[in-house]
Amino acid sequence: MGLTHSSTGLGAVSSELVIKRNGNERVIAVAGNPNVGKSTLFNAITGMKQHTGNWPGKTVANAVGFYKSEKHSYIFVDIPGTYSLFAHSPEEEIARDFICSASSETVVAVCDATCLERSLNLVLQILEIKSNVIVCVNLLDEAKRKGIEIDLKLLEKRLGVAVVGTVARKKKSIKGLIKRLDESVENSKKRAYTVVYPQKIEEACERISTFISPKESFNARWAAARLLCGDFRVLQGFCEQEKLTITEATRQVKAELEEEGLNEQKCEEMIASSVVFSAEAVCNGAVFETKKKYSQRDRKIDKILTGKAVGYPVMILLLLFVFWLTISGANYFSEILSFLFSKAENFLNEILISIKTPNEIRSFLVEGVFRVPAWVVSVMLPPMMVFFPLFTLLEDLGYLPRIAFNLDKPFKKCKSCGKQALTMCMGFGCNAAGVVGARIVDSKRERLLAIITNSLVPCNGRFPAIIAIISMFFVAGVGAFGGLASSVILTLVILFGVGVTFLSTKLLSETLLKGEPSSYTLELPPYRRPQILRVIIRSVFDRTVFVLGRALVAAVPAGAVIWIMANVTVGGQSLLLIAADFLDPLARLMGLDGVILIAFILGLPANEIVLPIIIMAYLSNDAIVDAFSVEQMREILTLNGWNSVTAICTITFFLFHWPCSTTLMTIKKETNSLKWTAVSLLFPTVIGAVLCITINLIARAIGA
C-alpha cells in the first residue's frame, strides 16, 4: 500500500538525511534497482520492517537501521530503488545525492541474479562516483531455479571490488556479506572498474575536470560527465566562484561539441550506451544459462493477465473476488466486535456511575468520546483484516505492476502515465497512502494528477457504508446470494469511480494541468511465491493498525463534537438538527436531505462515522446509536423518506466528495501548497454534487 508504520515511523527519514553517529559507526548505503530484494536485505541485516513489495518505486525516502558485527558498528541507509543515477526522478535524485555525499563511506550495490546485466548498469554508475563498493548478487535461489549460474569470482576480478552472493530471505547468507564488509572498511581501496566513454566525451570530461577541485567522496570525471549532460546540480557544495569558473569552462566545451553535432541529449545517450556496453562486457562469460526456456511460465501467465482480450476481464473478476471475500468475511467479525464494544460500554457506564460521575459528563465520555471510536473500530477493522492481506498478497505475487501495465494506455490517452494506476490501487486501502504513493510518479504534473484524483476511488473507510446501503436497498431478499450480489454491485460502483478517474484526469490535463504524458520505465517483475506469514504480519500489524490508529485519532474529537451538537439546544432544537434544516434545500436538490449532508460534513475526520450520524439524527438521539442490523437500519431510513434514488445519490456522494482530514493534511504535506490542497478538496466534491443533482433530476423526470 505504500504507507505503513514502519516506512513512515521513526526509522524513515527524508532525502535531506543527516547521519548522527553515536561513536565510530560506519555509514553504509544500500542501493539497487527496484525489485531486487534491497529492502528485504536491509530488513534482514538491521531487523527493521521497512515495507517491501514486488513492484518498483516502493521506497521513496531513506530509512536508517543499525548493525554491530564482531569488528565494527554500522549505520545502514536504505536509499530509494532506482535504475540509474542520472537524476531524472525523485528516487534517482535522492539516491544520487546520498551516494555522492561524504556521509556514505561504503555502498552495498544489490543486484538481481536473474538479470545481472541490467543491474550492473547501476553498479557501474556507482563505481564512477565511489570505489569503496560491495556488489551483492541477490536472489541466487531464483537464479538457480531458472537455470542461471554466475561466476562470482570472475565478476569480482573484472569489477575490482568485492562481490558476494546472497539470498536475502535467508539470514544465514547475510554472514558472508558482513564479513566482506568488515574486510572492505579495513583494507585499502582497490582500483575499481572504469567505464570508458567515446574519445570526444573522454577529452571533454578531462578538460572540464581540471577546473573541479578534489573533494572527498566526489569524482571529478563523473561530475564533468554529468555537466556535459546539463546536470549542474552536481555543483552543489562548491563556492560561487568555483561554480562560475566550472560553468564557464563547461559552456565552452559544450559549444565546441555542439559544432560537431554533440548536444546534451547526444552526450547523455553516448554515456548511457557506454555503461550498457560495459555491463554486457563484464557479464560476458560470467553468467551462464543452463535452461533456455526458464521464463516461459511467466510469459504464459502474462499472456493471460496482460493480454488485450482477457487482461481487463481478469482484473474485474479479481476485483469482484476480493470484494466478495471482504464482504463475506467482515460481516461476522463486525457483529462480534459490536457485541464486545456494547459490553465494554456497559462496563464503562457502571464504573462512572459507581464513582458518582455527573450524568452530563458520563454521557459525554461514554456516548460521545467512547461510542464513536467504538463504531469506527467495529465497522472498519473487519474489512481491513480481510482486504489488506488480500491486497498485500497480490502485491507480493507481482500482480500490481501488471495492473499498471494494463492501465498505462488508458492513462496515456488521458495524458498521464500507468504509475497513476498503482497510486489508485493504494487509495482503495487508504487515500492518504495513495497520496504518499504518488511520489513514485516522476513528473510533477502527473504527480499532481494522481494526488487530486486519488479520492475518486473509495478508501477502506467508505466501503462499509456503501456496502450497507447496497445491502439495504438493492440486494434485500436474495438470501444466500446476498454477499455475491453486493460484491457485483460494489464492483460496478468501483468501476464507475475508476471511469470517473480517467475522465477527471483527462479534464485536468486539458485545463489546470496541461501537458503531455512523460515516458517511464515499468518493470514487470517475476512472479514470486508470497511469504504468507510475512503478508499477514505486515498487513495486519503495520497497515491495519496504522490506518485504524489514524482513524481513531480523528474519531475521538469527532465524537466529542457530535455529542455537543446533538445535546446543545437552541429554541428546543439541537444544533445538529438546526444545521440539517439549514442545508436541507441544497441537499434536496442533490437527492439527499439535510441530515445526510450534515453527516458528511461532520464525517470529515473519518468517513466511517457518516452513517451512524445519519441514524442518530433520524432517531433524534442525543448520541451515536449502537450498531443496528441491516434490516433495522433500512426500516429507520425508509421511515425518514429514503428510497432507491436517495440510496443511489448517497452512494454517489460517498464515492465522490471531499477527502477525509487525514488525506487533506497529507496532500498539504506532499504538495506544500494550499492551492492544490483546496483543488483536491473541491474537485471531487463538485463532481459528486453535479452527479447527484443529475441523477435526482432524471429520477424526477421519469417519476421514480
C-alpha positions as CSV (number, residue, x, y, z in Angstrom):
1,M,0.0,0.0,0.0
2,G,3.0,2.2,0.4
3,L,2.1,3.8,3.8
4,T,2.9,1.8,6.9
5,H,4.1,2.5,10.4
6,S,7.5,1.1,9.6
7,S,8.0,3.1,6.5
8,T,6.8,6.3,7.9
9,G,7.8,6.0,11.5
10,L,11.0,6.8,13.4
11,G,13.2,4.8,11.1
12,A,12.2,6.6,8.0
13,V,13.8,9.9,7.1
14,S,13.7,12.3,4.2
15,S,16.2,12.8,1.4
16,E,17.8,15.6,3.4
17,L,19.5,13.0,5.5
18,V,21.7,13.9,8.4
19,I,23.5,10.9,9.9
20,K,24.1,11.2,13.6
21,R,26.8,8.9,14.9
22,N,26.9,7.8,18.5
23,G,30.5,6.7,18.1
24,N,32.7,5.3,15.3
25,E,29.9,3.8,13.3
26,R,30.5,3.3,9.5
27,V,27.7,4.6,7.3
28,I,26.7,2.1,4.6
29,A,24.4,3.0,1.7
30,V,22.2,0.1,0.4
31,A,21.5,0.8,-3.3
32,G,20.0,-1.1,-6.1
33,N,17.3,-1.3,-8.8
34,P,13.6,-1.6,-7.7
35,N,12.5,-5.2,-7.0
36,V,15.9,-6.8,-6.4
37,G,15.3,-7.5,-2.7
38,K,17.2,-4.4,-1.5
39,S,14.8,-3.6,1.3
40,T,14.5,-7.3,2.2
41,L,18.3,-7.4,2.6
42,F,18.2,-4.2,4.7
43,N,15.5,-5.7,6.9
44,A,17.4,-8.9,7.3
45,I,20.6,-7.1,8.4
46,T,19.0,-4.4,10.7
47,G,15.9,-6.2,12.0
48,M,13.6,-3.4,10.9
49,K,10.4,-3.8,9.0
50,Q,10.9,-1.4,6.1
51,H,8.0,-2.1,3.7
52,T,8.9,-4.2,0.7
53,G,6.8,-5.0,-2.3
54,N,7.1,-6.9,-5.6
55,W,6.8,-3.8,-7.8
56,P,9.1,-0.8,-8.5
57,G,9.0,2.5,-6.8
58,K,8.2,1.4,-3.2
59,T,10.9,3.2,-1.3
60,V,10.8,7.0,-1.9
61,A,12.8,8.1,1.2
62,N,15.8,6.9,3.1
63,A,15.4,4.5,6.0
64,V,18.1,4.0,8.7
65,G,19.0,0.9,10.6
66,F,21.8,-0.3,12.8
67,Y,24.0,-3.4,12.9
68,K,27.1,-4.4,15.0
69,S,29.4,-7.1,13.7
70,E,32.3,-8.6,15.6
71,K,34.6,-5.9,14.4
72,H,32.6,-2.8,13.6
73,S,29.3,-0.9,14.2
74,Y,27.4,0.1,11.1
75,I,24.6,2.5,10.2
76,F,22.8,1.1,7.1
77,V,20.8,3.5,4.9
78,D,18.2,2.0,2.6
79,I,18.1,4.5,-0.3
80,P,15.3,4.5,-3.0
81,G,15.4,1.9,-5.6
82,T,16.4,3.3,-9.0
83,Y,17.6,2.2,-12.4
84,S,20.2,4.9,-12.8
85,L,21.8,7.9,-11.2
86,F,21.1,10.3,-14.0
87,A,18.6,12.1,-11.6
88,H,15.6,12.3,-13.8
89,S,13.2,11.4,-11.0
90,P,12.9,12.0,-7.2
91,E,14.2,8.5,-6.5
92,E,17.2,8.9,-8.7
93,E,18.0,12.3,-7.2
94,I,17.7,11.1,-3.6
95,A,19.9,8.0,-4.3
96,R,22.5,10.0,-6.3
97,D,22.8,12.8,-3.6
98,F,23.3,10.4,-0.8
99,I,25.9,8.3,-2.6
100,C,27.7,11.5,-3.6
101,S,27.7,12.8,0.0
102,A,30.6,12.3,2.4
103,S,28.2,10.5,4.8
104,S,28.2,7.2,2.8
105,E,31.5,5.6,3.3
106,T,30.7,2.3,1.5
107,V,27.9,1.4,-0.9
108,V,26.4,-2.1,-0.9
109,A,25.0,-2.3,-4.5
110,V,22.3,-5.0,-4.6
111,C,21.8,-6.8,-7.9
112,D,19.3,-9.3,-9.3
113,A,21.0,-12.6,-10.1
114,T,18.2,-13.4,-12.6
115,C,19.0,-10.3,-14.7
116,L,22.5,-9.4,-13.7
117,E,23.5,-7.4,-16.8
118,R,20.7,-4.9,-16.2
119,S,21.6,-4.5,-12.5
120,L,25.2,-3.9,-13.4
121,N,24.3,-0.7,-15.2
122,L,23.6,0.9,-11.9
123,V,26.7,-0.7,-10.3
124,L,29.0,0.8,-12.9
125,Q,27.4,4.2,-12.4
126,I,28.0,3.9,-8.6
127,L,31.6,2.9,-9.3
128,E,32.1,6.1,-11.3
129,I,31.3,8.0,-8.0
130,K,32.9,5.7,-5.4
131,S,35.4,2.9,-5.4
132,N,34.5,1.6,-2.0
133,V,31.7,-0.6,-3.2
134,I,30.5,-4.2,-2.4
135,V,28.4,-5.8,-5.1
136,C,25.7,-8.0,-3.6
137,V,24.3,-10.5,-6.1
138,N,20.9,-11.3,-4.6
139,L,18.2,-13.8,-5.4
140,L,20.6,-16.6,-6.1
141,D,17.8,-19.1,-5.3
142,E,15.6,-17.8,-8.0
143,A,18.6,-17.8,-10.5
144,K,19.2,-21.4,-9.6
145,R,15.6,-22.3,-10.1
146,K,15.7,-20.6,-13.5
147,G,18.9,-22.3,-14.5
148,I,21.2,-19.3,-14.3
149,E,24.7,-19.8,-12.9
150,I,27.1,-16.9,-12.1
151,D,30.8,-16.9,-11.6
152,L,31.2,-14.6,-8.7
153,K,35.0,-14.8,-8.5
154,L,35.3,-13.7,-12.2
155,L,32.9,-10.8,-11.6
156,E,35.0,-9.7,-8.6
157,K,38.2,-9.9,-10.7
158,R,36.6,-7.8,-13.5
159,L,34.9,-5.2,-11.3
160,G,37.8,-4.8,-8.9
161,V,35.6,-4.7,-5.9
162,A,34.2,-7.3,-3.5
163,V,31.3,-9.5,-4.9
164,V,29.1,-11.5,-2.6
165,G,26.2,-13.8,-3.4
166,T,23.1,-13.8,-1.1
167,V,19.6,-14.9,-0.7
168,A,18.2,-12.0,1.4
169,R,15.2,-14.0,2.8
170,K,17.7,-16.4,4.4
171,K,19.6,-14.7,7.2
172,K,22.5,-17.2,7.0
173,S,23.5,-15.9,3.7
174,I,24.0,-12.4,5.2
175,K,27.0,-13.5,7.2
176,G,29.2,-13.6,4.1
177,L,28.2,-10.0,3.2
178,I,29.0,-8.8,6.7
179,K,32.4,-10.5,6.6
180,R,33.3,-8.9,3.3
181,L,32.0,-5.6,4.6
182,D,34.4,-5.8,7.6
183,E,37.2,-6.5,5.3
184,S,36.4,-3.7,2.9
185,V,36.4,-1.0,5.6
186,E,39.8,-2.2,6.9
187,N,41.7,-2.7,3.6
188,S,42.9,0.0,1.3
189,K,40.7,0.8,-1.6
190,K,41.2,-1.2,-4.8
191,R,41.1,0.3,-8.3
192,A,37.6,-0.3,-9.5
193,Y,36.3,-0.9,-13.0
194,T,36.1,2.3,-15.0
195,V,33.6,2.8,-17.9
196,V,35.4,4.1,-21.0
197,Y,33.5,6.7,-22.9
198,P,33.9,7.6,-26.6
199,Q,37.1,9.6,-27.3
200,K,35.4,13.0,-27.7
201,I,33.5,12.6,-24.4
202,E,36.6,11.5,-22.6
203,E,38.5,14.5,-23.9
204,A,35.7,16.8,-22.9
205,C,35.5,15.3,-19.4
206,E,39.2,15.7,-18.9
207,R,39.1,19.4,-19.8
208,I,36.2,20.2,-17.5
209,S,37.6,18.1,-14.6
210,T,40.8,20.2,-14.5
211,F,38.6,23.1,-13.1
212,I,37.0,20.9,-10.4
213,S,38.9,20.9,-7.1
214,P,39.2,17.5,-5.4
215,K,36.6,16.7,-2.8
216,E,36.2,13.8,-0.5
217,S,33.7,11.2,-1.9
218,F,33.4,13.2,-5.1
219,N,34.7,12.0,-8.5
220,A,35.7,14.9,-10.8
221,R,35.5,12.9,-14.0
222,W,31.9,11.7,-13.2
223,A,30.9,15.3,-12.3
224,A,32.3,16.5,-15.7
225,A,30.3,13.9,-17.5
226,R,27.1,15.0,-15.7
227,L,27.8,18.6,-16.6
228,L,28.1,17.7,-20.2
229,C,24.6,16.4,-19.9
230,G,23.3,19.6,-18.4
231,D,23.1,18.5,-14.8
232,F,24.5,21.4,-12.9
233,R,23.1,20.2,-9.6
234,V,26.3,18.3,-9.1
235,L,27.9,21.7,-8.3
236,Q,26.0,21.9,-5.0
237,G,28.5,22.5,-2.2
238,F,31.0,24.4,-4.3
239,C,31.6,28.1,-3.6
240,E,30.1,30.7,-6.0
241,Q,33.4,31.5,-7.6
242,E,34.1,27.8,-8.3
243,K,30.6,27.4,-9.7
244,L,31.1,30.3,-12.1
245,T,34.5,29.0,-13.3
246,I,33.4,25.4,-13.8
247,T,30.1,26.6,-15.5
248,E,32.0,28.8,-17.9
249,A,34.5,26.0,-18.8
250,T,31.6,23.6,-19.3
251,R,29.8,26.0,-21.7
252,Q,33.0,26.4,-23.8
253,V,33.5,22.7,-24.1
254,K,29.8,22.1,-24.9
255,A,29.8,24.8,-27.5
256,E,32.7,23.0,-29.3
257,L,30.9,19.7,-29.1
258,E,27.7,21.2,-30.5
259,E,29.6,22.4,-33.5
260,E,30.4,18.7,-34.1
261,G,26.7,17.7,-33.6
262,L,27.0,16.5,-30.0
263,N,24.4,18.3,-27.9
264,E,23.4,17.5,-24.3
265,Q,21.0,14.7,-25.3
266,K,23.5,13.1,-27.6
267,C,26.2,13.2,-25.0
268,E,23.9,11.6,-22.4
269,E,23.0,8.9,-24.9
270,M,26.6,8.1,-25.6
271,I,27.5,8.0,-21.9
272,A,24.5,5.7,-21.2
273,S,25.4,3.5,-24.1
274,S,28.9,3.2,-22.8
275,V,27.6,2.0,-19.4
276,V,25.3,-0.6,-21.1
277,F,28.1,-2.0,-23.3
278,S,30.4,-2.2,-20.3
279,A,27.8,-4.1,-18.3
280,E,27.5,-6.5,-21.2
281,A,31.2,-7.0,-21.4
282,V,31.5,-7.6,-17.6
283,C,28.8,-10.3,-17.7
284,N,30.2,-12.0,-20.9
285,G,31.5,-15.4,-19.8
286,A,30.5,-14.8,-16.1
287,V,26.8,-15.6,-16.5
288,F,25.5,-18.9,-17.9
289,E,22.0,-20.1,-18.7
290,T,21.5,-23.8,-18.4
291,K,17.7,-23.6,-19.0
292,K,17.0,-21.7,-22.2
293,K,13.2,-21.6,-21.5
294,Y,13.2,-20.6,-17.9
295,S,10.9,-17.6,-18.4
296,Q,8.2,-19.4,-20.4
297,R,5.9,-19.9,-17.4
298,D,5.9,-16.2,-16.5
299,R,5.3,-15.3,-20.2
300,K,2.4,-17.7,-20.4
301,I,0.8,-16.2,-17.3
302,D,1.4,-12.7,-18.6
303,K,-0.4,-13.5,-21.8
304,I,-3.5,-14.0,-19.7
305,L,-3.1,-11.3,-17.1
306,T,-1.9,-8.6,-19.6
307,G,-3.4,-9.8,-22.8
308,K,-5.6,-7.5,-24.8
309,A,-8.6,-9.8,-24.8
310,V,-8.6,-11.2,-21.3
311,G,-6.4,-8.7,-19.3
312,Y,-9.3,-6.4,-18.3
313,P,-11.9,-9.2,-17.6
314,V,-9.4,-10.9,-15.3
315,M,-8.8,-7.6,-13.4
316,I,-12.5,-7.1,-13.0
317,L,-13.1,-10.7,-11.8
318,L,-10.2,-10.5,-9.4
319,L,-11.6,-7.2,-8.0
320,L,-15.0,-8.9,-7.6
321,F,-13.4,-11.9,-5.8
322,V,-11.5,-9.7,-3.4
323,F,-14.7,-7.7,-2.6
324,W,-16.7,-10.8,-2.1
325,L,-14.2,-12.3,0.3
326,T,-14.0,-8.9,2.1
327,I,-17.8,-8.6,2.5
328,S,-18.4,-12.2,3.4
329,G,-15.5,-12.3,5.9
330,A,-16.1,-8.9,7.5
331,N,-19.8,-9.2,8.4
332,Y,-19.3,-12.0,11.0
333,F,-16.4,-10.3,12.8
334,S,-18.2,-6.9,12.7
335,E,-21.1,-8.4,14.7
336,I,-18.7,-9.9,17.3
337,L,-16.9,-6.5,17.7
338,S,-20.2,-4.7,18.1
339,F,-21.3,-7.1,20.8
340,L,-17.9,-6.7,22.7
341,F,-18.0,-2.9,22.5
342,S,-21.5,-2.9,23.8
343,K,-20.4,-4.9,26.8
344,A,-17.4,-2.6,27.2
345,E,-19.7,0.4,27.1
346,N,-22.0,-1.0,29.8
347,F,-18.9,-1.8,31.9
348,L,-17.6,1.8,31.5
349,N,-21.0,3.2,32.3
350,E,-21.2,1.2,35.5
351,I,-17.8,2.4,36.6
352,L,-18.7,6.1,36.0
353,I,-22.0,5.6,37.8
354,S,-20.2,3.9,40.8
355,I,-17.9,6.9,41.2
356,K,-20.9,9.3,41.0
357,T,-19.9,11.0,37.8
358,P,-22.4,13.7,36.8
359,N,-24.8,12.5,34.1
360,E,-23.7,15.1,31.5
361,I,-20.0,14.2,31.9
362,R,-20.8,10.4,31.9
363,S,-22.9,10.8,28.7
364,F,-20.2,12.9,27.0
365,L,-17.5,10.3,27.8
366,V,-19.5,7.2,27.1
367,E,-21.9,8.1,24.3
368,G,-19.6,10.7,22.6
369,V,-15.9,10.1,23.2
370,F,-16.1,6.3,23.5
371,R,-19.0,5.3,21.3
372,V,-17.8,7.0,18.1
373,P,-14.4,5.3,18.1
374,A,-16.1,2.0,19.0
375,W,-18.4,2.3,16.0
376,V,-15.3,3.1,13.8
377,V,-13.4,0.0,15.0
378,S,-16.4,-2.4,14.7
379,V,-17.2,-1.2,11.2
380,M,-13.7,-0.5,9.9
381,L,-11.5,-3.2,11.4
382,P,-13.1,-6.4,10.0
383,P,-13.0,-5.3,6.3
384,M,-9.4,-4.2,6.7
385,M,-8.4,-7.5,8.3
386,V,-9.6,-9.2,5.1
387,F,-8.9,-6.6,2.5
388,F,-5.3,-5.6,3.4
389,P,-3.9,-9.2,3.5
390,L,-5.6,-10.0,0.1
391,F,-4.2,-6.8,-1.4
392,T,-0.7,-7.5,0.1
393,L,-0.8,-11.0,-1.3
394,L,-1.5,-9.6,-4.9
395,E,1.4,-7.2,-4.3
396,D,3.8,-9.9,-3.3
397,L,2.8,-12.1,-6.2
398,G,3.8,-9.3,-8.6
399,Y,0.3,-8.6,-9.9
400,L,0.2,-4.8,-9.2
401,P,2.7,-3.9,-11.9
402,R,0.5,-5.9,-14.3
403,I,-2.4,-3.6,-13.4
404,A,-0.3,-0.6,-14.1
405,F,0.8,-2.1,-17.4
406,N,-2.9,-2.8,-18.4
407,L,-4.0,0.7,-17.4
408,D,-1.0,2.5,-18.9
409,K,-2.6,3.0,-22.3
410,P,-5.9,4.5,-20.9
411,F,-3.9,6.8,-18.7
412,K,-1.7,7.8,-21.6
413,K,-4.8,8.8,-23.5
414,C,-5.7,11.0,-20.5
415,K,-2.2,12.5,-20.7
416,S,-0.9,10.7,-17.6
417,C,1.0,7.5,-17.1
418,G,0.4,4.0,-15.8
419,K,2.1,4.6,-12.5
420,Q,-1.1,6.5,-11.5
421,A,-2.8,3.1,-11.5
422,L,-0.5,2.0,-8.7
423,T,-1.4,5.1,-6.6
424,M,-5.1,4.5,-7.4
425,C,-4.8,0.9,-6.1
426,M,-3.2,2.2,-2.9
427,G,-6.2,4.5,-2.5
428,F,-8.5,1.5,-2.1
429,G,-6.9,0.8,1.2
430,C,-6.3,4.4,2.3
431,N,-6.4,7.6,0.2
432,A,-3.7,9.1,2.3
433,A,-1.5,6.1,1.4
434,G,-2.3,6.7,-2.3
435,V,-1.3,10.4,-2.0
436,V,2.1,9.4,-0.4
437,G,2.5,6.7,-3.1
438,A,2.2,9.4,-5.8
439,R,5.9,10.0,-5.0
440,I,6.7,7.2,-7.4
441,V,5.4,9.3,-10.3
442,D,8.4,11.2,-11.8
443,S,6.6,14.1,-13.5
444,K,5.4,16.9,-11.1
445,R,2.4,17.5,-13.3
446,E,1.4,13.8,-13.4
447,R,2.1,13.5,-9.6
448,L,-0.5,16.3,-9.0
449,L,-2.9,14.4,-11.3
450,A,-2.5,11.3,-9.2
451,I,-2.9,13.2,-5.9
452,I,-6.0,15.2,-6.9
453,T,-7.9,12.2,-8.4
454,N,-6.9,9.7,-5.8
455,S,-10.0,10.2,-3.6
456,L,-12.3,9.4,-6.6
457,V,-11.9,5.7,-5.6
458,P,-13.3,4.8,-2.2
459,C,-11.0,4.1,0.6
460,N,-11.5,1.4,3.2
461,G,-13.4,3.9,5.4
462,R,-16.1,4.3,2.8
463,F,-16.6,0.7,1.8
464,P,-18.6,-0.4,4.9
465,A,-21.3,2.4,4.4
466,I,-21.5,1.8,0.7
467,I,-21.9,-2.0,1.3
468,A,-24.5,-1.4,3.9
469,I,-26.6,0.8,1.7
470,I,-26.3,-1.7,-1.2
471,S,-27.4,-4.5,1.1
472,M,-30.4,-2.5,2.5
473,F,-31.8,-1.2,-0.8
474,F,-30.6,-3.4,-3.7
475,V,-30.0,-6.9,-2.6
476,A,-32.6,-7.3,0.2
477,G,-34.4,-10.6,0.0
478,V,-31.9,-12.5,-2.2
479,G,-30.9,-14.8,0.7
480,A,-27.7,-16.8,0.4
481,F,-26.6,-14.9,-2.7
482,G,-26.7,-11.5,-0.9
483,G,-22.9,-11.4,-0.4
484,L,-22.3,-12.2,-4.1
485,A,-24.9,-9.7,-5.3
486,S,-23.4,-7.0,-3.0
487,S,-20.0,-7.7,-4.4
488,V,-21.2,-7.4,-8.0
489,I,-22.9,-4.1,-7.4
490,L,-19.9,-2.8,-5.4
491,T,-17.6,-3.8,-8.2
492,L,-19.7,-1.8,-10.7
493,V,-19.6,1.2,-8.3
494,I,-15.8,0.9,-8.1
495,L,-15.5,0.6,-11.9
496,F,-17.7,3.7,-12.2
497,G,-15.2,5.5,-9.8
498,V,-12.3,4.3,-12.0
499,G,-14.0,5.6,-15.1
500,V,-14.6,9.0,-13.5
501,T,-10.9,9.0,-12.5
502,F,-9.9,8.6,-16.2
503,L,-12.3,11.4,-17.3
504,S,-11.2,13.7,-14.5
505,T,-7.5,13.1,-15.3
506,K,-8.2,14.0,-18.9
507,L,-10.2,17.1,-17.8
508,L,-7.4,18.3,-15.6
509,S,-4.8,17.6,-18.3
510,E,-6.7,19.9,-20.6
511,T,-7.2,22.7,-18.1
512,L,-5.4,23.2,-14.8
513,L,-2.5,20.8,-15.5
514,K,-1.9,20.9,-19.2
515,G,0.9,18.8,-20.6
516,E,1.9,15.7,-22.5
517,P,2.4,12.3,-20.8
518,S,6.0,11.5,-19.9
519,S,7.8,8.2,-20.6
520,Y,8.8,6.0,-17.7
521,T,10.3,2.5,-17.1
522,L,7.9,0.0,-15.6
523,E,9.4,-3.4,-14.8
524,L,7.2,-6.5,-14.8
525,P,8.8,-8.5,-12.0
526,P,8.9,-12.3,-12.0
527,Y,6.0,-14.0,-10.2
528,R,7.1,-14.9,-6.7
529,R,5.7,-17.2,-4.1
530,P,4.4,-14.9,-1.3
531,Q,5.5,-15.4,2.3
532,I,2.1,-15.9,3.9
533,L,3.3,-15.3,7.5
534,R,5.0,-12.0,6.5
535,V,2.0,-10.9,4.5
536,I,-0.3,-11.4,7.5
537,I,2.1,-9.7,9.9
538,R,2.8,-6.7,7.6
539,S,-0.8,-6.2,6.5
540,V,-2.3,-6.6,10.0
541,F,0.2,-5.1,12.4
542,D,1.7,-2.5,10.0
543,R,-1.1,-1.4,7.7
544,T,-4.3,-2.2,9.6
545,V,-3.1,-0.9,13.0
546,F,-1.6,2.2,11.3
547,V,-4.7,3.2,9.3
548,L,-7.0,2.3,12.2
549,G,-4.9,4.3,14.7
550,R,-5.1,7.3,12.4
551,A,-8.9,7.0,12.1
552,L,-9.2,6.7,15.9
553,V,-7.2,9.9,16.4
554,A,-9.8,11.7,14.2
555,A,-12.8,9.8,15.6
556,V,-12.3,10.7,19.3
557,P,-12.6,14.5,18.9
558,A,-15.3,14.0,16.3
559,G,-17.3,12.0,18.9
560,A,-17.0,14.9,21.3
561,V,-18.1,17.5,18.7
562,I,-21.1,15.3,17.5
563,W,-22.2,14.8,21.2
564,I,-22.1,18.6,21.8
565,M,-24.1,19.3,18.6
566,A,-26.7,16.7,19.5
567,N,-27.1,17.9,23.1
568,V,-26.8,21.7,22.9
569,T,-30.2,23.1,22.0
570,V,-31.4,26.4,20.8
571,G,-35.2,27.1,21.0
572,G,-35.8,23.4,21.9
573,Q,-33.9,22.1,18.8
574,S,-30.4,20.6,18.8
575,L,-27.6,22.3,16.9
576,L,-27.3,19.1,14.8
577,L,-30.9,19.4,13.5
578,I,-30.7,23.2,13.1
579,A,-27.7,22.7,10.8
580,A,-29.5,19.9,9.0
581,D,-32.5,22.1,8.4
582,F,-30.3,24.9,7.0
583,L,-28.7,22.5,4.5
584,D,-31.9,20.8,3.5
585,P,-32.8,22.9,0.4
586,L,-29.4,22.2,-1.2
587,A,-29.4,18.6,-0.1
588,R,-32.9,18.0,-1.6
589,L,-31.6,19.3,-4.9
590,M,-28.9,16.6,-4.7
591,G,-31.4,13.8,-3.9
592,L,-30.4,13.8,-0.3
593,D,-31.7,15.6,2.8
594,G,-30.1,18.0,5.3
595,V,-29.4,15.2,7.8
596,I,-27.3,13.3,5.2
597,L,-25.4,16.3,4.1
598,I,-24.5,17.5,7.7
599,A,-23.4,13.9,8.4
600,F,-20.9,14.1,5.6
601,I,-19.6,17.4,6.9
602,L,-19.2,16.1,10.4
603,G,-17.7,12.9,8.9
604,L,-14.7,14.9,7.6
605,P,-12.3,13.4,10.3
606,A,-13.4,9.8,9.4
607,N,-15.9,8.6,6.7
608,E,-16.8,5.7,9.0
609,I,-19.0,7.9,11.2
610,V,-21.2,9.3,8.5
611,L,-23.9,6.5,8.6
612,P,-24.0,6.4,12.4
613,I,-24.6,10.2,12.5
614,I,-27.5,9.8,10.0
615,I,-29.2,7.1,12.1
616,M,-28.6,9.2,15.3
617,A,-30.2,12.3,13.8
618,Y,-33.2,10.4,12.4
619,L,-33.8,8.9,15.9
620,S,-33.5,12.4,17.5
621,N,-31.0,10.7,19.8
622,D,-28.5,12.6,21.9
623,A,-25.6,10.3,21.0
624,I,-24.4,8.0,18.3
625,V,-26.6,4.9,18.5
626,D,-25.3,1.3,19.0
627,A,-24.9,-0.8,15.9
628,F,-28.2,-1.9,14.3
629,S,-28.8,-4.8,11.9
630,V,-29.2,-4.1,8.2
631,E,-33.0,-4.7,8.5
632,Q,-33.3,-2.3,11.4
633,M,-31.3,0.4,9.6
634,R,-33.3,0.0,6.4
635,E,-36.5,0.5,8.4
636,I,-35.2,3.7,10.1
637,L,-34.0,5.1,6.7
638,T,-37.2,4.2,4.9
639,L,-39.4,5.9,7.6
640,N,-37.4,9.0,7.1
641,G,-38.0,9.3,3.4
642,W,-35.3,7.1,1.8
643,N,-35.9,5.3,-1.4
644,S,-33.8,3.8,-4.2
645,V,-33.0,7.3,-5.6
646,T,-31.9,8.5,-2.2
647,A,-29.7,5.4,-1.8
648,I,-28.1,5.9,-5.3
649,C,-27.4,9.6,-4.6
650,T,-25.9,8.8,-1.2
651,I,-23.7,6.1,-2.6
652,T,-22.6,8.5,-5.3
653,F,-21.7,11.2,-2.8
654,F,-19.9,8.6,-0.7
655,L,-17.9,7.9,-3.8
656,F,-17.3,11.5,-4.8
657,H,-16.9,14.1,-2.0
658,W,-14.1,15.8,-0.1
659,P,-11.2,13.6,1.1
660,C,-11.0,13.0,4.9
661,S,-9.0,15.3,7.1
662,T,-6.0,12.9,7.2
663,T,-5.8,12.8,3.4
664,L,-6.1,16.6,3.2
665,M,-3.3,17.0,5.6
666,T,-1.2,14.5,3.7
667,I,-1.9,16.4,0.4
668,K,-0.8,19.6,2.0
669,K,2.4,18.0,3.2
670,E,3.1,16.3,-0.1
671,T,2.4,19.3,-2.3
672,N,3.4,22.0,0.2
673,S,0.6,24.1,-1.4
674,L,-2.7,25.3,0.0
675,K,-3.9,25.9,-3.6
676,W,-3.6,22.2,-4.6
677,T,-5.0,21.1,-1.3
678,A,-8.0,23.2,-2.0
679,V,-8.3,21.9,-5.5
680,S,-8.1,18.3,-4.1
681,L,-11.0,19.2,-1.7
682,L,-13.3,21.0,-4.2
683,F,-12.7,18.9,-7.3
684,P,-14.3,15.6,-6.1
685,T,-17.0,17.5,-4.2
686,V,-18.1,19.3,-7.3
687,I,-18.1,16.1,-9.3
688,G,-20.3,14.4,-6.6
689,A,-22.7,17.3,-6.3
690,V,-23.2,17.6,-10.1
691,L,-23.7,13.8,-10.4
692,C,-26.2,13.7,-7.5
693,I,-28.2,16.7,-9.0
694,T,-28.2,15.0,-12.4
695,I,-29.4,11.6,-11.0
696,N,-32.1,13.4,-8.9
697,L,-33.4,15.5,-11.9
698,I,-33.5,12.4,-14.1
699,A,-35.4,10.4,-11.4
700,R,-37.9,13.2,-11.1
701,A,-38.4,13.5,-14.9
702,I,-39.2,9.8,-15.2
703,G,-41.3,9.8,-12.0
704,A,-39.0,7.5,-10.0
